[in-house]
Amino acid sequence: MSRIGKLPISIPSGVQVEFSGNKVSISKSNEKHDIPVPPSISYKIEDGLLYLGLANVTKESLSLYGLTRSLIANSIVGISEGFTYTLDIQGVGYRAQMDGKDLVLFVGKSHPVRFHPPEGVSFVLEGNTVINIKGSKKDVLGELAANVRAARPPEPYKGKGIRYRGEFVRRKVGKGGK
């Protein structure tokens, strides 16, 4: 059985969790996330904790047990606190700026690179070299952060490019090093 799936999920005050059919609805004031739940997974809510269990044990239900628990837990944390991905831009002349809600990157290409945020996601700039991507859906934020980083990934010789906060880029010596 999944070690992750067995862990209880804490439900903060103000967050409503409702099961209906094969989906769980997690909501708080004006936000709502719907997550599909396989029929083989059972649930119970006691003392502000959500417990997931297996109604019948099959290979498929075992493989979806921990995943379902992680999706529900991430949705609860996203609605109550939110997620933030921080990206750093390094390189001479590399910068970012906002154009309305859009993020515009100037990263050494012949044209500026534009990113329009999906619904529920916002870009916040600190200076012109630090990008904060904020929202409540972790999977959407992760994909958007990966797409922004892919506009100019860090290169190993000078270290120029866009990187995640705390990412280590292994540097190569280059032609002159022997």
C-alpha positions in Angstrom: 0.0 0.0 0.0 1.0 3.6 -0.6 2.8 5.3 2.3 1.7 8.7 0.9 -1.9 7.6 0.4 -2.2 6.6 4.1 -1.3 10.1 5.4 -4.2 12.2 6.6 -4.8 15.6 5.0 -5.4 18.6 7.3 -8.3 20.8 6.2 -7.7 24.4 7.3 -10.6 26.5 8.5 -12.6 28.2 5.8 -11.9 25.5 3.2 -14.8 23.3 2.3 -14.3 19.7 0.9 -17.2 18.0 -0.7 -17.3 14.6 -2.3 -19.9 14.0 -5.0 -19.8 10.9 -7.2 -16.4 10.5 -8.7 -15.0 14.0 -7.9 -14.0 16.1 -4.9 -14.8 19.8 -4.8 -12.5 22.0 -2.8 -13.6 25.6 -2.3 -12.8 28.7 -0.4 -14.7 32.0 -0.8 -14.4 32.6 -4.6 -12.1 29.8 -5.7 -13.0 26.2 -6.5 -11.0 23.2 -7.7 -12.6 19.9 -8.9 -10.4 16.8 -8.8 -11.5 13.5 -10.2 -11.4 10.6 -7.8 -11.4 6.9 -8.9 -14.4 4.9 -7.6 -12.0 2.5 -5.9 -10.9 5.1 -3.4 -13.0 5.7 -0.3 -12.8 8.7 2.1 -13.9 9.9 5.5 -13.6 13.3 7.3 -13.0 13.3 11.0 -11.9 16.2 13.3 -10.7 18.4 10.4 -8.7 15.6 8.8 -9.4 13.8 5.5 -8.5 10.2 5.3 -8.4 8.2 2.0 -8.7 4.5 1.8 -9.1 1.7 -0.7 -12.6 0.3 -1.3 -11.2 -2.6 -3.3 -7.6 -3.4 -3.9 -6.5 -3.8 -7.5 -3.3 -2.9 -9.3 -4.9 0.2 -10.7 -6.3 1.4 -7.4 -3.0 1.0 -5.7 -1.2 3.0 -8.4 -3.8 5.9 -8.1 -4.0 5.9 -4.3 -1.0 8.1 -3.5 -1.5 10.2 -6.6 -5.1 11.1 -5.6 -4.0 12.0 -2.1 -1.2 14.3 -3.4 -3.6 16.0 -5.9 -6.2 16.7 -3.1 -3.5 17.9 -0.7 -1.9 20.2 -3.3 -5.3 21.6 -4.1 -6.1 22.3 -0.4 -2.7 24.0 0.1 -3.1 26.0 -3.1 -6.5 27.3 -2.2 -5.6 28.1 1.4 -2.1 29.5 1.0 -1.1 29.5 -2.7 2.0 28.6 -4.5 4.9 30.7 -5.8 7.7 29.8 -8.2 10.7 32.2 -8.3 12.9 32.5 -11.4 16.1 34.5 -11.6 17.5 36.0 -14.8 21.3 36.2 -15.1 23.2 37.8 -18.0 24.2 41.2 -19.2 21.3 42.9 -20.9 18.8 40.1 -19.9 15.7 41.6 -18.3 11.9 41.2 -17.8 9.1 43.7 -17.8 5.4 43.7 -17.5 3.1 44.8 -20.3 -0.3 44.8 -18.6 -0.7 41.3 -17.3 1.8 39.8 -19.8 5.4 39.1 -19.0 7.9 40.2 -21.7 11.4 38.8 -21.6 14.4 40.3 -23.3 16.9 37.5 -23.2 19.3 37.9 -26.2 16.9 36.9 -28.9 16.0 39.0 -32.0 12.5 39.5 -30.6 11.0 39.9 -27.1 9.4 36.7 -25.7 5.9 37.2 -24.4 4.0 35.1 -21.9 0.3 35.5 -21.2 -0.7 34.1 -17.8 -3.6 31.6 -17.6 -6.6 32.3 -15.5 -5.8 32.4 -11.7 -2.0 33.0 -12.3 -0.1 36.3 -11.9 3.4 37.4 -12.6 5.1 39.7 -10.1 8.5 41.3 -10.8 11.1 42.2 -8.2 13.4 44.6 -10.1 13.8 43.4 -13.6 15.7 40.2 -13.0 13.5 38.3 -10.5 10.1 36.8 -11.6 7.6 35.4 -9.1 4.8 33.3 -10.6 1.9 33.0 -8.1 -1.3 31.0 -8.2 -3.3 28.2 -6.6 -2.9 25.3 -9.0 0.6 23.8 -8.6 0.6 21.9 -11.9 -0.3 25.0 -13.9 2.4 27.0 -12.2 5.0 24.3 -12.7 4.3 24.1 -16.4 4.3 27.9 -16.9 7.6 28.2 -14.9 9.1 25.5 -17.1 8.0 27.3 -20.2 9.4 30.7 -19.0 12.7 29.0 -18.1 12.8 27.3 -21.6 12.8 30.8 -23.2 16.5 30.9 -22.3 17.7 28.0 -20.1 21.0 28.6 -18.2 24.1 27.7 -20.3 27.1 26.0 -18.7 29.9 28.3 -19.8 29.0 31.7 -18.6 25.9 30.8 -16.5 23.6 33.2 -18.5 19.9 32.4 -18.7 16.8 31.9 -16.7 17.0 29.6 -13.7 14.8 28.5 -10.8 15.7 30.1 -7.4 18.2 27.8 -5.8 19.0 25.9 -9.0 22.7 25.0 -9.3 24.2 25.2 -12.8 27.4 23.2 -13.2 29.9 25.3 -15.0 32.3 24.0 -17.7 35.8 25.3 -18.1 35.7 26.0 -21.9 38.4 26.0 -24.5 41.2 27.4 -22.4 41.1 25.0 -19.5 43.4 22.0 -19.6 
